[in-house]
Each structure stands twice: as structure tokens, then as C-alpha cells.
Amino acid sequence: MPRAKRAEIEEQDITGLKYFRQLDSLLQTLHDVGCERDRAGNRSLHMDQYCTLILLYLFNPIVTSLRGLQQASELKKVQKKLKCPRASLGSLSESVAVFDSERLKPIIAALGEKLAPIAKDSRLQDIKHTLTLVDGTVITALPRIAMASFRDSQSGDTGTLKWTLHTHFEVDRHVPTRIDVTPTGGGEYDERAVMERAVESDRTYVMDRGYAKFELFNRIVDAGSSYVCRIRNNSVYDVVSQRELSEADRAARVLSDENIQLGSAQKKLKPNHPLRLIQIEMAPHQKRTRYGGKKTGPSCDGVLRLVTNLTDVPAEIIALLYRYRWTIEIFFRFFKHMLGCRHLLSHSQNGIEIQTYCAIIASMLISLWTGRKPTLRTYEMICWYFTGMCDEEELLSHISKLKKQID
């Protein structure tokens, strides 16, 4: 059957652009980025305008591709409200080779300072550092023909390029504060290597077993931070002493709390700080397979093993900290499916970083506008507004109800 022609984007499909005026002062520092070589002053599309168009793409589900974004830039309303010229498909594609994604990081930091904690769990009041979840998610893209010739035939790769978004997610403010984009692979792109380069002070990092590495543990402690990390079922350790369990610990299914020395006697490099091992009962499960026989991960024998350098925190709280790790998985779903990051507008690393950082800004804007963590319902309401299906009064009424729930 012939492919249905995609509907043209019209003026009435784009509304709510006045909210983008608030971005003028935020993005104006980007205006001259990439103009160093443009001595003749011929550049018509600047980085602040490009990023504003990306944000329009993220908030308007009608715009679903780079070509759709180019079409939207032809609309008089978009040109007037966003202060951007008509952009050709070529200039949009070329922009990612000229603009510097790193220049978006100070803007993310500035927005982060405006975000107050949304809701802090009272049980975590003794955790002094900022609770930060660390994990990565993989996004795929079809490569250009030249890149496709280098695909690994032995691995059964179908020709897609894979990129990993190494993410740091703050629980209290419910936003990602850092995402490093790298090709998926080992060496310098390994999740532990990327994490070592990103460690900051005054944070409590919560990590899955893929991050279990002695050098990383030492790096975190030396930086003045702490961690809770799951370790593998076959990890080698010596028990130094047992710690008594409270009734609250047992209620949290804690099986044991021990001071340990992690690593075998033959290993030269070991953690250079006191360590605890908390073992928690959980439902055992077997390995599952995907299509092609690839494994999703190791099986679980019914015991969750957590190591931490937090020596003065109850075991039940350590268990609670790790339970929060699933928050980042929920965010990844929101990030990829709702904010449009499942579809990449560019397949270059810099282009993916620009889209990713703009998506972080979009998440922060939702939190700033509503005072709540970004949710599917709120995002849908904003999208209804930007597509003209609800008016400003209805949007503000929705936001007002959210703020009343906080109070």
C-alpha cells in the first residue's frame, strides 16, 4: 500500500509560544557560539535559536522529526515568538557540527540552583549528602552508510549505532543533573570509567552492581562523598564483625549487617576505607533472554547484597536508599518515551548531547512551572496546551491543583 502522506504543520498546531519568552535571557549567552569562523556574518541560525526549536520539538508532539522542525520554522508565529528565522534542513543538520553542547551545562546548573527540593523523605534526614542515583540507558540509531560498513557481524548487530547516556539523578529535586553521552563500549566508555571522571563531593551515590569497582569506591570516598552499591552474588570478602539487627531492620527484610574486608587476599588494590555489607531478602529470579539469546543480566539467588561506607546509618535506611534506585528507571522511561528522546534528531555525539541537554532543561522547566516532579499527566497537559487542545486557564488550573497537593 502507498505510504500515507504526513500532514503539514499549520499555524493553529503551534500555540503557547509565549512561555518560550522566558528562555530568552536563559539562552542568550549561546547566541554567538559557533560564530568564530563566520567573519562575514552570514550565519542566520544561531545556537540559542536552534535550542529553542529543539525545546519546541520536545513540548509539541506534532513535531516528530527534523523535517517537521524545519517546517515549523517556516511559520510566521514561530518566527515571531521564538525570534528565529526560517531554517533550512541543511542548516539544521549542519548546526550540530558547529554548536558546542558543553555550553548548555552552565544553563542546566543555573536552572538546578532555582529548583528547591520537591519532597524529601523524612526517613532520610540523617543522610547528609545529596542523594544521587547513577545509571545508564542505551539509545540506538540507524547509522549512515559509511558507519554501517564497520558494524560487528560477529555480534549479530543489525547495523544500529548504540549510545549510552550515563546519568546522575537527584532524588530530592527529581531531575537529572548530569548526563554524559558516549558510544556504548568498554575502555574509556565503560560505565565505571565514566563514573570515575564524574565523581563530585558531598553526594551519596546509589549504584547497581555494574559499578562495583574498588578504584571507583576509593575515588568516591577520597572526593568526600559516600556510596551504596550492589555487588555480585559471587563477590569475595572476609567478615570482620557482625552488627546487631534492630526490629526495623528485620521488618525491612535485612538478613545480616556485617563489617567486612572486600576482595581476596591476593588482590593488591582494595577499598581504603571501612566497609559494611548489608544482605536483604528478595524474590529470586532466573535469567531472562531477549530475542537473539542475549541475556538481560545475572540471575538473583534471593539475596540482595549491598556494600557501603556509611557506617553510622541503620541497615533499614541503606535498604531504603537502594530501593530509591528504581526512580531513575522510571525517569528513563519518561525521558525516552515522553520527551521524545527515543527519536534522535542527529546521529552525531555532539548532536545527541544537545538534544539530551535540552531534554534536561525541559524536565527542569516542568518542575519550575509546576513545583512538582515531571509526570506523564503534567507533560500531557502541557502538550495539550502547546497543540491548542486546552487553553491557558485550564493549564494554570492543573498546575494550581498540583501546588495545592504540595501544601
FENSUL-V499804 format. One record per residue. N is the residue number from 1. OMEGA is omega in whole degrees, -180 to 180 (none if undefined). Layout:
n->N omega->OMEGA
n->N omega->OMEGA
This chain:
n->1 omega->178
n->2 omega->-178
n->3 omega->-179
n->4 omega->180
n->5 omega->-179
n->6 omega->-179
n->7 omega->178
n->8 omega->176
n->9 omega->-176
n->10 omega->-177
n->11 omega->-176
n->12 omega->179
n->13 omega->-176
n->14 omega->178
n->15 omega->175
n->16 omega->-174
n->17 omega->-179
n->18 omega->178
n->19 omega->179
n->20 omega->177
n->21 omega->180
n->22 omega->-179
n->23 omega->-176
n->24 omega->-178
n->25 omega->-178
n->26 omega->-173
n->27 omega->-174
n->28 omega->178
n->29 omega->-178
n->30 omega->-168
n->31 omega->-175
n->32 omega->179
n->33 omega->179
n->34 omega->-178
n->35 omega->-176
n->36 omega->-178
n->37 omega->-177
n->38 omega->-177
n->39 omega->-179
n->40 omega->180
n->41 omega->-177
n->42 omega->-177
n->43 omega->-180
n->44 omega->179
n->45 omega->-178
n->46 omega->-173
n->47 omega->179
n->48 omega->178
n->49 omega->178
n->50 omega->-179
n->51 omega->177
n->52 omega->176
n->53 omega->177
n->54 omega->178
n->55 omega->175
n->56 omega->177
n->57 omega->-177
n->58 omega->-176
n->59 omega->-177
n->60 omega->-176
n->61 omega->177
n->62 omega->178
n->63 omega->-171
n->64 omega->-177
n->65 omega->178
n->66 omega->178
n->67 omega->176
n->68 omega->178
n->69 omega->177
n->70 omega->180
n->71 omega->179
n->72 omega->-179
n->73 omega->178
n->74 omega->-177
n->75 omega->-178
n->76 omega->-179
n->77 omega->179
n->78 omega->-180
n->79 omega->-178
n->80 omega->-175
n->81 omega->-177
n->82 omega->178
n->83 omega->178
n->84 omega->-179
n->85 omega->171
n->86 omega->-178
n->87 omega->177
n->88 omega->178
n->89 omega->179
n->90 omega->-179
n->91 omega->176
n->92 omega->180
n->93 omega->-178
n->94 omega->-175
n->95 omega->-176
n->96 omega->177
n->97 omega->-176
n->98 omega->-176
n->99 omega->-176
n->100 omega->-178
n->101 omega->-178
n->102 omega->-178
n->103 omega->177
n->104 omega->-176
n->105 omega->176
n->106 omega->178
n->107 omega->176
n->108 omega->179
n->109 omega->179
n->110 omega->177
n->111 omega->180
n->112 omega->179
n->113 omega->180
n->114 omega->-176
n->115 omega->175
n->116 omega->175
n->117 omega->-176
n->118 omega->180
n->119 omega->-179
n->120 omega->178
n->121 omega->-177
n->122 omega->-180
n->123 omega->-178
n->124 omega->-176
n->125 omega->180
n->126 omega->175
n->127 omega->-171
n->128 omega->-176
n->129 omega->179
n->130 omega->-178
n->131 omega->-174
n->132 omega->178
n->133 omega->-178
n->134 omega->176
n->135 omega->178
n->136 omega->174
n->137 omega->-175
n->138 omega->172
n->139 omega->-176
n->140 omega->178
n->141 omega->175
n->142 omega->-176
n->143 omega->169
n->144 omega->-175
n->145 omega->-179
n->146 omega->-179
n->147 omega->-176
n->148 omega->-178
n->149 omega->-179
n->150 omega->-177
n->151 omega->-176
n->152 omega->-178
n->153 omega->-178
n->154 omega->-178
n->155 omega->-179
n->156 omega->180
n->157 omega->-178
n->158 omega->179
n->159 omega->178
n->160 omega->173
n->161 omega->-178
n->162 omega->178
n->163 omega->179
n->164 omega->175
n->165 omega->179
n->166 omega->-165
n->167 omega->170
n->168 omega->-171
n->169 omega->179
n->170 omega->-176
n->171 omega->-174
n->172 omega->-179
n->173 omega->176
n->174 omega->176
n->175 omega->172
n->176 omega->180
n->177 omega->178
n->178 omega->172
n->179 omega->176
n->180 omega->-179
n->181 omega->177
n->182 omega->169
n->183 omega->178
n->184 omega->-180
n->185 omega->-179
n->186 omega->-180
n->187 omega->-179
n->188 omega->180
n->189 omega->178
n->190 omega->-175
n->191 omega->179
n->192 omega->178
n->193 omega->178
n->194 omega->180
n->195 omega->179
n->196 omega->-180
n->197 omega->-174
n->198 omega->-176
n->199 omega->177
n->200 omega->179
n->201 omega->174
n->202 omega->176
n->203 omega->170
n->204 omega->-177
n->205 omega->176
n->206 omega->-170
n->207 omega->176
n->208 omega->-172
n->209 omega->177
n->210 omega->-179
n->211 omega->-177
n->212 omega->-179
n->213 omega->-175
n->214 omega->180
n->215 omega->180
n->216 omega->178
n->217 omega->-180
n->218 omega->180
n->219 omega->-180
n->220 omega->-178
n->221 omega->179
n->222 omega->179
n->223 omega->-180
n->224 omega->178
n->225 omega->179
n->226 omega->-177
n->227 omega->168
n->228 omega->-175
n->229 omega->174
n->230 omega->176
n->231 omega->-176
n->232 omega->-178
n->233 omega->-176
n->234 omega->180
n->235 omega->-178
n->236 omega->179
n->237 omega->175
n->238 omega->178
n->239 omega->178
n->240 omega->179
n->241 omega->178
n->242 omega->175
n->243 omega->-177
n->244 omega->179
n->245 omega->175
n->246 omega->177
n->247 omega->178
n->248 omega->177
n->249 omega->-179
n->250 omega->178
n->251 omega->177
n->252 omega->178
n->253 omega->176
n->254 omega->-179
n->255 omega->-180
n->256 omega->178
n->257 omega->-172
n->258 omega->167
n->259 omega->-173
n->260 omega->167
n->261 omega->-175
n->262 omega->178
n->263 omega->-180
n->264 omega->-179
n->265 omega->-178
n->266 omega->-178
n->267 omega->179
n->268 omega->-179
n->269 omega->179
n->270 omega->174
n->271 omega->-176
n->272 omega->-176
n->273 omega->179
n->274 omega->-178
n->275 omega->172
n->276 omega->172
n->277 omega->176
n->278 omega->179
n->279 omega->-173
n->280 omega->179
n->281 omega->176
n->282 omega->-179
n->283 omega->177
n->284 omega->175
n->285 omega->-179
n->286 omega->177
n->287 omega->173
n->288 omega->-179
n->289 omega->173
n->290 omega->175
n->291 omega->-179
n->292 omega->175
n->293 omega->179
n->294 omega->-177
n->295 omega->176
n->296 omega->-179
n->297 omega->-179
n->298 omega->179
n->299 omega->180
n->300 omega->-178
n->301 omega->179
n->302 omega->178
n->303 omega->176
n->304 omega->-176
n->305 omega->-179
n->306 omega->173
n->307 omega->-178
n->308 omega->173
n->309 omega->176
n->310 omega->-173
n->311 omega->-175
n->312 omega->-179
n->313 omega->-180
n->314 omega->-179
n->315 omega->180
n->316 omega->179
n->317 omega->175
n->318 omega->177
n->319 omega->179
n->320 omega->179
n->321 omega->-179
n->322 omega->178
n->323 omega->179
n->324 omega->-177
n->325 omega->-179
n->326 omega->177
n->327 omega->-178
n->328 omega->177
n->329 omega->177
n->330 omega->179
n->331 omega->179
n->332 omega->178
n->333 omega->178
n->334 omega->-175
n->335 omega->-175
n->336 omega->-173
n->337 omega->-175
n->338 omega->-176
n->339 omega->173
n->340 omega->-177
n->341 omega->172
n->342 omega->177
n->343 omega->-177
n->344 omega->177
n->345 omega->177
n->346 omega->179
n->347 omega->175
n->348 omega->-178
n->349 omega->-179
n->350 omega->179
n->351 omega->177
n->352 omega->179
n->353 omega->179
n->354 omega->179
n->355 omega->-180
n->356 omega->-179
n->357 omega->175
n->358 omega->178
n->359 omega->175
n->360 omega->178
n->361 omega->178
n->362 omega->178
n->363 omega->-180
n->364 omega->179
n->365 omega->177
n->366 omega->180
n->367 omega->-180
n->368 omega->-179
n->369 omega->-171
n->370 omega->-175
n->371 omega->-180
n->372 omega->175
n->373 omega->179
n->374 omega->178
n->375 omega->179
n->376 omega->-177
n->377 omega->-180
n->378 omega->179
n->379 omega->178
n->380 omega->-180
n->381 omega->178
n->382 omega->178
n->383 omega->176
n->384 omega->-180
n->385 omega->-177
n->386 omega->176
n->387 omega->175
n->388 omega->-178
n->389 omega->171
n->390 omega->-179
n->391 omega->-176
n->392 omega->180
n->393 omega->180
n->394 omega->178
n->395 omega->-180
n->396 omega->177
n->397 omega->178
n->398 omega->-180
n->399 omega->179
n->400 omega->178
n->401 omega->178
n->402 omega->-178
n->403 omega->177
n->404 omega->178
n->405 omega->178
n->406 omega->-180
n->407 omega->none
